[in-house]
Amino acid sequence: MDTTEAFVSDGIPLENLDHPTFRNWIAGNIFGDEDLVIQCDETTDKGGNCVVNILFKSLKS
């Protein structure tokens, strides 16, 4: 799945990703046409607060 399609279909607005820190991370960790896997997990902490974990993984060819 295309990375853009994945973000849009999961309801993550692309403008939220337009941040220098995120762009620098992508540039330093994703090379060329590598696929990017994004794993999201939602849970609650002891105080009942919602916590979302987002993990990114590059799949090198």
C-alpha positions in Angstrom: 0.0 0.0 0.0 1.2 3.5 -0.8 2.3 5.4 2.3 0.1 8.4 1.4 -2.9 6.1 0.9 -2.3 4.4 4.2 -2.2 7.7 6.1 -5.3 9.1 4.4 -7.3 5.9 4.7 -6.5 5.8 8.5 -7.7 9.4 8.9 -4.3 10.9 9.5 -4.3 14.3 7.7 -1.1 14.7 5.7 -0.7 18.3 6.8 -0.1 16.9 10.3 3.0 15.2 9.0 4.4 18.3 7.5 6.7 19.0 10.4 10.5 19.5 10.2 11.2 16.8 12.8 9.2 14.2 10.9 10.6 15.2 7.5 14.1 14.9 8.9 13.4 11.5 10.4 12.0 10.2 7.1 14.9 11.6 5.1 17.4 9.9 7.5 15.7 6.6 7.8 13.8 5.9 4.5 15.8 5.5 1.4 14.6 5.5 -2.2 11.6 3.3 -2.9 11.5 1.4 0.4 8.1 0.5 1.8 7.2 2.0 5.1 5.1 0.0 7.6 3.1 1.9 10.1 1.6 0.2 13.2 -0.8 2.0 15.5 -2.0 0.8 18.9 -4.5 2.6 21.2 -4.7 1.9 24.9 -5.3 3.6 28.2 -2.9 4.3 31.0 -3.5 3.9 34.8 -5.2 7.3 34.9 -7.7 6.4 32.2 -6.0 8.6 29.6 -6.0 7.5 26.0 -2.5 6.6 24.7 -1.7 6.1 21.1 1.6 4.4 20.0 2.7 4.7 16.4 5.6 2.6 15.2 7.3 3.0 11.8 9.4 0.4 10.1 11.2 0.5 6.8 11.1 -2.7 4.7 14.4 -2.7 2.9 14.2 -4.6 -0.4 
